[in-house]
């Protein structure tokens, strides 16, 4: 994912389907090229590279 798209998703109130390694996440914070994400399926949080995030509907139909 591009940094600009991650910013759009973070600032938009609408839900976006964002994934990290096939797990659904929500973006909590952006710092440089790192995104702090929370996993939808549990309470885990992780700092990941923004380029490793993707929107499922764009790449996996």
Order of alpha helices (4+ residues) and beta strands (2+ residues): alpha-beta-beta-beta-beta-beta-alpha
